[in-house]
Amino acid sequence: MMSTDHHVDRYAHQLLLALRGREVPSDRIAEVVAEVESHVAETGEDPWEAFGTPQEYAAAVAGARTAPRAWTWLAILLGGAAGYLSAMVVFALVVQERDIHGVPLVVAAPLALLLAATAAVTAQWHHRPVVDPRTGRRRLPGGGGPTVVVLLVSLAAVAGVAALTRGLG
């Protein structure tokens, strides 16, 4: 079966994500995806037929590397804590409370922002961009997308606390 560019791009994207999920280093991900694309371009073969599903091929490439590393858990923990604290700050602002479990909002909101920023930096530091070795073009930015959302919510919570304290003071 002849593959279309969109079909190959979709396979390559799913493979990239599957390899990323198995903690394969960015340089190796770039090599594997480039090899798949080159093979399909040269043979016209369907990537699903030639390599199996992206998840199956990622498992074969990654081998025993399946468990997330400690830094991944750290980023998840920090992002979760930041998300929880940010949500609590926003809730406290909505119901016009001045503290969360005895912690003043002027402390809790910057703490949420600090946790989110630390999670974002941790995620970005370890999920380097995947760069196509043939073109030098970035395939996918580093990880941390959900953490960036939490970071923005935390920033909004800090702004809300700042506005609330100005209004109360």
N, C-alpha and C positions, 0 to 999 in steps of 0.2 A: 504494500500500500504506500502511495506517495504521500509524504507529510507536508502539510502547509506550514508556513512560517509561524502562524498563530499557534498551531498545534505543538510545534517544537518549543516555542517560547513558553507555553503553558507547562509543558513537561519540565523544561529547564528550571522554571520558577519553583515548581513543586519539589523538584530534586534539591534545589538549593535550600529550600526551607527544611526539607527532611534531613539533609546533611547538617544544617545548622542546629537542628533539634537534637542531633546525636553528638554535638560538641566537636564536630570535625573542624580543624583549623581553616581559616578563610582561604589561605593559599591553596590548600588541597581541594577545597570546594570549587575554587575557580578552575583548577586543572580538570577535575572530574566533569564539570558542566561543559567546559570547552571541548573535552574529548567526546562527549555525547553529541554536542552540536556538530562537530567536525565529522563524526561517523555518519550521522544522519544526512549531512550535506553531501558527503561523498557517495553514499550508497542509496539514498532516497528511502531508506528503511524507516518504518514507523518506530519511534523511540520506545513505545510501550511493548512492541513486539521484540525489539532488539535487546532491551535491557530489563523488561518487566516494569512493574509500577515504580514510580519514583521512591516510594517507601522501601520496596524490596531492594532496589539497587543501592539506596543509601545504607541499608543494613549490611549489604555485602561489602560496600566500600569501607564503612566504619568498623566492621568486625566487632570486637568486644567493647568498643567505646559506645556505651548506651546510657550510663548513669551520668546525670548532671554533676558537674564539679562543684566544689564548695562555694566558689564565687557566684555561681548561678543561684544557689540557695540564698546566699547573702543578698543578692539583688532582689530576689523574690520577697524575702523577709522585709528588707528595707522598704520596697515598694508597697507591700501590704500594710506595713505600719504607717507609712505616709498616707496611703489611701484612707485607712481607718481614721487617723487623726484629722486629716483634711475634712472628711465627711462629718466628723464630730464638731469641728470648728464651724463649718457651714451651718450645721443644724443648730448649734448654739447661737449663731448670729440670727438665724431665722426666728428662733423663740426668744431672742433678746436676753440670753444668759451671758454672764461675764466670765464664767469659768467652765472647765470640763473636769469633772471628778476632782475638784479642788485646785486644778491647775488654771491659772489665769489665761484668758485668751491671748493676751499679749506675749505669753510664753509659748502656748500651744501652737499658735499659727506659725511663728518662725521655726519652731521645732519640726512641724510637718513639712515646711519648705526645705529645711536642711536634710531631713530624711529622704525626701523625694529627689533632691539634687544629688545626694550621695548614691542613691539607687540608680539614677540616670547615668552618672559618671561610671559606676561599677559596670553597668550593662554595656555602655558604649566602649569602655576600655577593653573589655574582653570579646566583644562581638565586632571585630574589625570589619570594615567593608570588604566585600568580595569584588575583586578587580579582575576583569577578563584578561588573561595573560596574552591574548592575541592582539587586543586593541587598547588596553589600558583603561577601558571604560568601566566605571563602577556599575555593578549589577544590582546591588541592593545595599542600601545604607546599613550601618550596624544596627544591632538590636536596640531594645529599650523603648519602643513605641508606646506601650502601655504606661511605662514609667514616666514618659514625657507628659502624657495626659494627666497623671497624678501630680506632676510638677506644676502644671498650669493651674490645676484646681487648688493646689497648695498656695500658689502665688495669689490667686483670687481670694483665698481665705485670709491671707496676710493683709491684702488690700482692704478687705471687708472689716477686719479687726482694726486697722488703722483708721478707717472712716468712722467706725463705731466709737473708738476711744476719743477721737476728736469731737464727736457729737456729745459725748458724755462729760468731757472735760471742760 
